[in-house]
Structures are given as C-alpha cells and as structure tokens.
C-alpha cells in the first residue's frame, strides 16, 4: 500500500494517477476537497498533518509514504501557518512513519529550501539549506522540514528527498500561483508581465521523478526535480498565443513597461 499526503493538491493528484497507472494500491490522506480524486480507484483516509494519531492510523499497513502536503505562501505574515504545516506537520509524518514501520518515505521539499546565491552559478544539490526566514519564509519552512526528515533518518527511517522547481500542468484544482499565471494570460487578463522568471517543470515529470526516487535512490539521497528556465513574460505570451488573447506587455523593471507585440 502506498500512502500519499496532500493527495488532493496539484502534485498529489498527478502522483496518484502515476501510481494507479502502475496498478499500485493507493491510500490518500484527505481533508474535504476530493475533486482531484474523482473517478480514481483509491482508498481515502480522513485526517490532516496536525493529528499524529490520525496519521498513524492512515499509515498502518503502508509500505511507502509520499509526503506531498504543504502550505505555500510568500508573505511573512504566513509564517505561523507555514511552520505549523510544513515543519510541525512533517515532524508528525516522520513520527508516524517510524511508528508504523513504513519501508520508505519520499519527502517532497522544494528548490526554495536551498540557498539561491550566488546567482551566477546553477543551483544544485550541493547548495546548503536556507538558514533564515528572510527574504522568503516559505523556503525556510521547507528547509526546517528537511531537518525533520534528517531526524527521522538518524532514528532509522529510510527516506529520500525530492525538490521540485515551479510546477505547471494539469490537475491543479486549487489554482496555485503558477497556474494563475497561465490562466490569466490565456484569458487576456494580464496587461503586463513582471520581470524575472523561474525554472518550470511539468507536474507529470515531477511525479515520475518522485517514483524513480522511491525505487532507485539510495537512503538519505536528495534530488532537485527541474525542467526549463523561462521568463514570466515568455510563459505568459505562450499561453496568450494558444488562446488568441492579447499578450502582455513587458515590464522592464517595477514601475515601467514596454509595448506588447502586435
């Protein structure tokens, strides 16, 4: 039995489809919203990351746990929730895995957990973990979550860590920030695009990478799951081109813009 936390989220929904394509039995930890699981043959276990007893019940008889659930937010006012879900929630997952005798934990972190500087060289697995909530507390919460996984490793748990970059693709029923970018551009609701960009990766590729980490990675390994870097402007204009919407203008820096193409 494979257990998936965050099963109704963007990556969780893609991961469960990949697992079911392999005909593996899946138990999904859910709270209320089940839209992402409609039509799928999965067992649903009620519970959340704050209830360690519920996690232990959900993990009973489990062979592998994919810990996908997380709270994503950029503002510092979100820190209490980021800590409660990403850090304390991961602590509960690790404890439940140890108590249930789970064979392997695949923990989904984020590339944001790694120090971004120096910007002139590519980020790789050798970068240290973020050690401060400034400027982005989300990355710090994911770094602290990884430390909880390390604590589990020290206690004898078999675990691996994967760190996706910015995820795009189907099954995002909750419409996260990257999906909002594409949707707004496709609907012609983005008059300008802010400067900068991200490394974007297809959610189905992340699911595949997580599956490979489960079956191939050595205990304690960690991997970045990336795709291709693209500017926000390029992604938005591609989305607009697919629907015939007016493409956004380029904003050369905060506070000014350049003309959009005809």
C-alpha positions in Angstrom: 0.0 0.0 0.0 1.2 3.5 -0.9 0.1 6.4 1.2 0.0 10.0 -0.2 -0.4 13.1 1.9 -1.5 16.2 0.0 -3.4 13.8 -2.3 -5.9 16.4 -3.5 -3.3 19.0 -4.4 -1.6 19.7 -7.7 1.3 17.2 -7.4 -0.6 14.8 -5.3 -3.3 14.3 -8.0 -0.6 13.7 -10.6 1.3 11.3 -8.4 -1.8 9.3 -7.6 -2.5 8.9 -11.3 1.0 7.8 -11.9 0.8 5.2 -9.1 -2.6 3.9 -10.3 -1.1 3.6 -13.8 1.3 1.1 -12.3 -1.7 -0.6 -10.7 -0.4 0.1 -7.2 -2.9 0.3 -4.4 -3.1 3.9 -3.0 -4.4 5.3 0.2 -5.0 9.1 0.0 -4.9 11.3 3.1 -7.7 13.8 2.6 -9.5 16.6 4.5 -12.5 17.7 2.5 -11.9 18.6 -1.2 -11.9 15.4 -3.2 -12.2 16.9 -6.7 -8.7 15.8 -7.7 -9.6 12.2 -6.9 -12.9 11.9 -8.8 -13.1 8.7 -10.9 -9.9 7.2 -9.3 -9.8 3.9 -7.5 -8.1 4.9 -4.3 -8.8 4.4 -0.6 -9.4 7.6 1.2 -8.3 8.1 4.8 -9.6 11.2 6.7 -7.0 13.2 8.6 -4.5 16.0 8.4 -0.9 16.7 9.3 -1.8 18.2 12.7 -3.3 14.9 14.0 -0.4 12.4 14.7 -2.9 9.7 15.8 -4.8 10.0 12.5 -1.6 9.8 10.6 -0.6 6.7 12.4 -3.9 5.1 11.6 -3.6 6.1 7.9 0.0 4.8 7.7 -0.9 1.4 9.2 0.0 -1.4 6.7 1.7 1.2 4.4 4.8 0.2 2.5 5.7 3.7 1.2 4.6 7.2 2.2 4.8 10.1 -0.2 4.7 13.3 1.9 3.4 15.9 -0.6 1.2 18.1 1.6 2.5 21.6 2.2 1.4 25.2 2.6 2.8 27.6 0.0 2.9 31.3 0.8 5.4 34.1 0.3 4.4 36.7 2.9 6.0 36.9 6.4 2.5 37.1 7.9 2.0 33.5 6.8 4.8 32.2 9.0 2.7 30.6 11.7 0.8 28.5 9.2 4.0 27.7 7.2 5.6 26.4 10.4 2.5 24.5 11.6 2.0 22.7 8.3 5.4 22.4 6.7 7.6 21.9 9.8 5.4 20.5 12.6 3.3 18.6 10.0 6.5 17.0 8.6 7.6 16.1 12.1 4.3 14.3 12.7 4.6 12.5 9.4 8.1 11.3 10.3 7.0 10.2 13.7 4.0 8.3 12.2 6.3 6.6 9.6 8.6 5.4 12.4 5.7 4.2 14.5 4.0 2.3 11.6 7.2 0.8 10.3 6.9 2.3 6.8 9.6 1.0 4.5 10.4 4.3 2.8 9.4 7.9 3.0 9.6 10.1 -0.1 9.5 13.7 1.1 8.6 16.4 -1.4 10.5 19.5 -0.5 11.2 22.5 -2.8 14.2 24.0 -4.5 13.3 27.1 -2.4 14.8 25.2 0.6 18.3 25.7 -0.9 20.3 28.9 -0.7 19.8 30.8 -4.0 23.1 32.7 -4.0 25.4 33.0 -5.9 23.0 33.7 -8.7 25.7 33.4 -11.4 26.1 29.6 -10.9 23.3 26.9 -11.3 21.7 25.8 -8.1 22.5 22.1 -7.4 22.2 19.6 -4.6 25.5 20.9 -3.1 23.9 24.2 -2.0 23.2 24.5 1.7 19.8 24.7 3.2 18.3 28.1 3.8 19.0 29.2 7.4 16.8 32.3 7.8 13.2 33.3 7.0 14.4 36.3 5.1 13.6 37.1 2.5 11.2 34.2 1.8 9.8 32.3 4.9 8.4 29.5 2.7 11.9 28.3 1.7 13.0 28.4 5.3 10.0 26.3 6.4 10.9 23.7 3.8 14.5 23.7 5.0 13.3 23.1 8.5 11.0 20.3 7.2 14.0 18.7 5.6 15.8 18.8 9.0 12.8 16.8 10.4 13.3 14.2 7.7 17.0 14.1 8.7 16.0 13.5 12.3 13.9 10.5 11.0 16.9 9.2 9.1 19.0 9.4 12.3 16.3 7.4 14.1 16.5 4.6 11.4 13.8 5.8 8.9 14.5 5.1 5.2 13.8 8.4 3.5 14.7 10.3 0.3 14.0 14.0 -0.6 13.0 15.5 -3.9 12.9 19.2 -4.5 10.7 20.4 -7.5 11.1 23.8 -9.1 8.0 25.8 -10.2 5.3 23.2 -11.1 3.0 23.6 -14.1 0.5 21.3 -15.7 -2.9 19.6 -15.2 -4.9 18.6 -12.1 -4.4 21.9 -10.3 -8.0 22.3 -9.0 -7.0 24.8 -6.3 -5.3 27.0 -8.9 -1.9 27.8 -7.5 0.3 30.7 -8.4 1.9 29.2 -11.5 -1.4 28.1 -12.8 -2.9 31.5 -12.1 -0.1 33.0 -14.3 -1.0 30.8 -17.2 -4.8 31.2 -16.7 -4.7 35.0 -16.5 -2.5 35.2 -19.6 -4.7 32.7 -21.5 -7.8 34.8 -20.7 -6.1 38.1 -21.7 -6.2 39.3 -18.1 -2.5 40.1 -17.8 -1.7 43.6 -19.2 1.9 43.4 -18.2 4.3 40.7 -17.0 6.8 41.4 -14.2 10.5 40.9 -14.9 12.2 37.7 -13.9 11.4 34.1 -14.4 11.6 30.6 -12.9 12.7 27.1 -13.7 9.3 25.5 -14.7 8.7 21.7 -14.6 5.7 19.7 -15.7 3.8 18.2 -12.8 3.8 14.8 -14.5 7.6 14.9 -14.7 7.8 15.6 -11.0 5.5 12.7 -10.3 7.8 10.5 -12.4 10.9 11.8 -10.7 9.4 11.0 -7.3 8.5 7.5 -8.4 12.1 7.0 -9.6 13.4 8.3 -6.3 11.3 5.8 -4.4 12.6 2.8 -6.4 16.2 3.8 -7.3 17.6 6.4 -4.9 19.8 5.4 -2.0 18.7 6.0 1.5 19.2 9.7 2.5 19.6 10.9 -1.1 18.2 14.3 -2.2 17.4 15.5 -5.8 16.3 18.6 -7.5 13.5 17.9 -10.0 13.7 20.7 -12.6 12.7 21.5 -16.1 13.5 24.6 -18.2 14.1 28.1 -17.1 11.7 30.6 -18.8 10.9 34.2 -18.1 7.4 35.1 -16.8 6.9 37.1 -19.9 7.7 34.2 -22.2 5.3 31.8 -20.4 2.5 34.4 -20.4 2.9 35.2 -24.1 2.9 31.5 -25.0 -0.3 31.0 -23.0 -1.9 34.0 -24.7 -0.9 32.8 -28.1 -2.6 29.5 -27.6 -6.0 31.2 -27.0 -5.6 34.2 -29.2 -5.7 36.6 -26.2 -3.8 39.9 -26.2 -0.3 39.2 -25.0 1.0 41.1 -22.0 3.5 43.9 -22.3 7.0 43.5 -20.9 7.7 45.5 -17.8 11.5 46.3 -17.9 11.5 46.9 -14.2 9.0 47.6 -11.4 7.1 50.7 -12.3 7.5 50.9 -16.1 6.6 48.9 -19.1 7.4 48.4 -22.8 5.0 47.9 -25.6 3.5 44.4 -26.2 4.0 42.9 -29.6 1.2 43.3 -32.2 
